[in-house]
Amino acid sequence: MKWLYNLGHIVVNEVELPNGRRCDVIGYDESGRIIIIEVKASVSDFRNDEKGVVTLNSVTFFIFC
């Protein structure tokens, strides 16, 4: 969250998206750029996540870490 904040984004955690799914961290800036970060505890956590690749037209970046 601090990384996005230092880049000039407004940052919020645990946000419900319009499609009903939740994201761990979302940041947006004055230009309208949106970055979603999904945090995983392990490779198996990533593989078992039902979200898969999120396709949201308004998202500029989607980052798994």
Residue pairs with C-beta under 8 A, 6 or more apart in sequence:
1 11
1 13
1 25
1 27
4 11
4 25
4 27
4 35
4 37
5 11
5 27
7 27
7 29
8 29
8 30
9 27
9 28
9 29
9 33
9 35
10 27
10 28
10 29
11 25
11 26
11 27
12 25
12 26
12 27
13 24
13 25
13 26
14 22
14 23
14 24
15 22
15 23
15 26
16 22
17 23
17 54
17 56
18 56
19 54
19 56
21 51
21 54
23 36
23 37
23 38
23 54
24 37
24 38
24 39
25 36
25 37
25 39
26 34
26 35
26 36
26 37
27 34
27 35
27 37
28 34
28 35
33 60
33 61
34 58
34 59
34 60
34 61
35 59
35 60
35 61
35 62
35 63
36 54
36 56
36 59
36 61
36 62
36 63
37 63
37 64
37 65
38 49
38 51
38 54
38 62
38 63
38 64
38 65
39 65
40 46
40 49
40 64
40 65
46 64
53 62
54 62
56 62
